[in-house]
Amino acid sequence: MERRESPFVCGIKIVPGLLLLMCFHVPRLYADHDTSLRTDLNFSYTFNEQFQAVSYVFIQANENISNYNYGEWGIGLQYQTPLSWLSFLIYYQQGYSKDDERHWELEQKPSINMNTQVALYGFKISNQIRFEYRITPQWNDYRIKNTLVISRPDLIFQLQPYIGWEAFYENHDKALMLNRIKLGISRKIGSHVSIGPYYRIDLSNINSGWQWTRQLIGFHVTINY
């Protein structure tokens, strides 16, 4: 008897093709998008089965990779509940952006996050809902961010490809203002370190229409203890 794959597995297999198709067709939405380069350093330390410290720092060059005008760091504490699929994270982040007069402006973003994850047919599916309060020089308001990641751990040669989607609701604008699609791959180079490149496109809500505003090439170094 012929064995049929589940609809979920079939769907997962066609997602990369759909995303690649979007990469070719999305440029028609907005030709004048920016190109950025980003470097990420992530670090986490596990105290015990319940608590883990997490942190990150990154720098980003925008304006077609000509101006390092954004940087960000964050530190947080994650609590793993008795349920293996549920954890909570308290975060504090600071972002630094350079304005037109080349002055650095500070944005503070304390947040609380709910993380869920499940393993299904060899894939790891994780989702994070973040409620953060943005404190900027001009205004203060909250934002809700949802991040969905589908990955295939240790596919071959310790490689882990993944697909991600981020959506941002800005209460300051009373609308969903940003969608991001991310494709990447990670490789373990030891028991505590993984590295890898990724590619991201940003779709922004401009005048009630979605426009391709940024493509970003990134590279991450992640250290876990």
PEZIMO-V251242 format. One record per residue. N is the residue number from 1. OMEGA is omega in whole degrees, -180 to 180 (* if undefined). Layout:
<<N:OMEGA> <N:OMEGA>>
This chain:
<<1:-179> <2:-180> <3:180> <4:177> <5:180> <6:177> <7:-180> <8:-180> <9:178> <10:179> <11:180> <12:-177> <13:-178> <14:-179> <15:179> <16:179> <17:178> <18:180> <19:177> <20:178> <21:178> <22:-179> <23:-180> <24:-174> <25:-180> <26:-180> <27:179> <28:180> <29:-176> <30:-172> <31:-172> <32:179> <33:179> <34:175> <35:-175> <36:177> <37:-174> <38:176> <39:-177> <40:170> <41:-179> <42:180> <43:176> <44:180> <45:-178> <46:179> <47:-180> <48:-177> <49:-177> <50:-169> <51:179> <52:174> <53:-180> <54:179> <55:177> <56:170> <57:175> <58:173> <59:-173> <60:176> <61:180> <62:-179> <63:-178> <64:175> <65:-179> <66:-172> <67:174> <68:-173> <69:176> <70:175> <71:-177> <72:173> <73:179> <74:178> <75:-177> <76:178> <77:-178> <78:178> <79:177> <80:-179> <81:175> <82:176> <83:-174> <84:-175> <85:-173> <86:174> <87:179> <88:-176> <89:171> <90:-173> <91:166> <92:-177> <93:173> <94:177> <95:-179> <96:180> <97:-179> <98:-179> <99:-177> <100:179> <101:177> <102:173> <103:-179> <104:177> <105:-176> <106:170> <107:178> <108:-174> <109:171> <110:-176> <111:169> <112:-172> <113:172> <114:-178> <115:174> <116:177> <117:180> <118:175> <119:-176> <120:179> <121:178> <122:179> <123:174> <124:-180> <125:-180> <126:179> <127:177> <128:172> <129:-177> <130:172> <131:-177> <132:179> <133:-176> <134:179> <135:-177> <136:177> <137:-176> <138:-175> <139:177> <140:178> <141:-177> <142:178> <143:174> <144:-179> <145:176> <146:-179> <147:178> <148:180> <149:174> <150:-177> <151:178> <152:-175> <153:173> <154:-179> <155:177> <156:-179> <157:-180> <158:177> <159:179> <160:175> <161:179> <162:176> <163:-180> <164:176> <165:179> <166:177> <167:-176> <168:171> <169:-180> <170:178> <171:177> <172:179> <173:-178> <174:-177> <175:168> <176:-169> <177:-174> <178:170> <179:178> <180:174> <181:-172> <182:175> <183:-179> <184:177> <185:179> <186:177> <187:175> <188:177> <189:179> <190:-178> <191:-176> <192:-172> <193:171> <194:-178> <195:175> <196:177> <197:173> <198:180> <199:-176> <200:172> <201:-180> <202:175> <203:-175> <204:177> <205:-179> <206:-179> <207:178> <208:176> <209:-177> <210:-179> <211:178> <212:-174> <213:-177> <214:163> <215:-173> <216:175> <217:-175> <218:176> <219:-177> <220:168> <221:-177> <222:-179> <223:-180> <224:175> <225:*>>
